[in-house]
Amino acid sequence: AYCTANPGSEYAVFFPDGGNVLLDVSAVEEKTLTVRWMAIRKSAWIGEAEAIKREGEGRVRLQTPGEEGYWTAVVG
C-alpha cells in the first residue's frame, strides 16, 4: 500500500491489489477517526464514512472492502 498524508489531520492510502495495513495515526489528537473507501476502477465511493478505533500505539487497521482491485482509503 502507498500513503500520502497531512500528518495529524488526514491520510490517503492506496491499495493496488486489496489487502490490509496498520496505519500510524499517532499524530492525530482526536480520539475518533473515520475512514471512507473508494473503488478506483468504478470511480465510486463505497458507503458512508465509518468510525474506526485505534489499536495499540496510535495505529488503525485498514482492510479493503474487497480482496482484489484498486482501493483508496481516506482517513481523518
N, C-alpha and C positions, 0 to 999 in steps of 0.2 A: 504494500500500500504506500501511497505518497501523500504527504501532508503539506499544506500551506496554512500559515496561521498568523493571527494578530494575538500573540500570547496574552492570556489573561482576559481575552474578550471573545474571540471566535476562531474556529478551526474548520477547515475543509479537508476531508480525507477522500482520496480517490482509490478505488479498488479495481484493478484491471481484470480480475477474474474471481470475484466473490471473496469470501473468507472472513477473518476476524483479526483484530489487533487490540492491544491495550494502548490507549491514548493518554499521554501525560497532560493533565489539565490542572496541575498543582498551582499554576499562576492565577487561576480563576478564584476570586474571593467568594462569589455566591455559592451557596450550598446546592442550589437546584440548577441543573443544566438540562438542556433539551437537545434532541437530535432530530433531524429531518433527512429523509433519504430521497435521492433522485435516481431513477433508472435512466442511465445515459442514452442507451440505444432507443428508448421510447421518448426521450426528452420530456419526461413527466415526473412530477413529484409523486411519491407513494405515501398516501395518507397525510395525516397532520403531524406537526411536531410532537414528540413524546418526551416526557421527563425521563431522565436516566440518573442512576445512582453511581456515585463514586465507589470504586473498590479501594483497597488499602493504598496509602501513599499518594493520593490525589490522581488516580487513574480511572478511566472509564473503559469498559469493553464495548467495542463496536463489532457487531455481527451483521453482515449484509442480509437483506431480506430474502435473497435467493442465493443458491450455491454457486451459480455461474453468472457471467455477464459483467458489464461495466456499471459500477455504482459509485455515487458520491454521497458522503455523509457530511452534513453541516451541523456543527456542534457550537452551542453558545449559551 
